[in-house]
Amino acid sequence: MLWWTAALWGLAGAAAVEGLDLHQAIHRVKDFSWRKESEARFPAYLTSVIRRAIR
C-alpha cells in the first residue's frame, strides 16, 4: 500500500469518528453545539476537529 493511500484511509476514518461525534453533540443539545452559550464556539470547534483529524 502506498503511503498516501494509507494516509487517505486514516483521514477517512478520522472523518467518520468526527461525524459521529458531531451527530452525538447535535442530539445532546438539540441544535448545533456552537450555537449554545455553554458550548465551544464554531472556530474553536472547527480547529479541534481539524487537529484531531490530522493527528
C-alpha positions as a Markdown table, in Angstrom:
| # | Residue | x | y | z |
|---|---|---|---|---|
| 1 | Met | 0.0 | 0.0 | 0.0 |
| 2 | Leu | 1.3 | 3.4 | -0.9 |
| 3 | Trp | 1.8 | 5.9 | 2.0 |
| 4 | Trp | -0.7 | 8.4 | 0.6 |
| 5 | Thr | -3.3 | 5.7 | 0.3 |
| 6 | Ala | -2.8 | 4.8 | 3.9 |
| 7 | Ala | -3.0 | 8.5 | 4.8 |
| 8 | Leu | -6.3 | 8.9 | 3.0 |
| 9 | Trp | -7.8 | 5.8 | 4.7 |
| 10 | Gly | -6.7 | 7.2 | 8.1 |
| 11 | Leu | -8.2 | 10.6 | 7.2 |
| 12 | Ala | -11.4 | 8.9 | 6.2 |
| 13 | Gly | -11.6 | 7.0 | 9.5 |
| 14 | Ala | -10.9 | 10.2 | 11.4 |
| 15 | Ala | -13.7 | 12.0 | 9.5 |
| 16 | Ala | -16.1 | 9.2 | 10.3 |
| 17 | Val | -15.3 | 9.4 | 14.0 |
| 18 | Glu | -15.7 | 13.2 | 13.9 |
| 19 | Gly | -19.0 | 12.9 | 12.1 |
| 20 | Leu | -20.3 | 10.5 | 14.8 |
| 21 | Asp | -19.1 | 12.9 | 17.5 |
| 22 | Leu | -20.9 | 15.8 | 15.8 |
| 23 | His | -24.1 | 13.7 | 15.5 |
| 24 | Gln | -24.0 | 12.9 | 19.2 |
| 25 | Ala | -23.4 | 16.6 | 20.1 |
| 26 | Ile | -26.3 | 17.7 | 17.9 |
| 27 | His | -28.6 | 15.2 | 19.6 |
| 28 | Arg | -27.3 | 16.1 | 23.1 |
| 29 | Val | -28.1 | 19.8 | 22.8 |
| 30 | Lys | -30.9 | 19.6 | 20.2 |
| 31 | Asp | -29.1 | 22.0 | 17.9 |
| 32 | Phe | -25.6 | 22.6 | 16.6 |
| 33 | Ser | -23.4 | 22.8 | 19.7 |
| 34 | Trp | -21.6 | 26.0 | 18.7 |
| 35 | Arg | -25.0 | 27.8 | 18.8 |
| 36 | Lys | -25.4 | 27.2 | 22.6 |
| 37 | Glu | -23.8 | 29.6 | 25.1 |
| 38 | Ser | -22.4 | 26.8 | 27.3 |
| 39 | Glu | -20.6 | 25.1 | 24.3 |
| 40 | Ala | -17.5 | 25.9 | 22.3 |
| 41 | Arg | -17.9 | 28.5 | 19.5 |
| 42 | Phe | -17.6 | 27.3 | 15.9 |
| 43 | Pro | -14.0 | 28.4 | 15.2 |
| 44 | Ala | -12.8 | 26.6 | 18.3 |
| 45 | Tyr | -14.8 | 23.5 | 17.4 |
| 46 | Leu | -13.5 | 23.5 | 13.8 |
| 47 | Thr | -9.9 | 23.9 | 15.0 |
| 48 | Ser | -10.3 | 21.0 | 17.3 |
| 49 | Val | -11.8 | 18.8 | 14.6 |
| 50 | Ile | -9.0 | 19.6 | 12.2 |
| 51 | Arg | -6.3 | 19.0 | 14.8 |
| 52 | Arg | -7.8 | 15.6 | 15.7 |
| 53 | Ala | -8.2 | 14.6 | 12.1 |
| 54 | Ile | -4.6 | 15.2 | 11.1 |
| 55 | Arg | -3.1 | 13.9 | 14.2 |
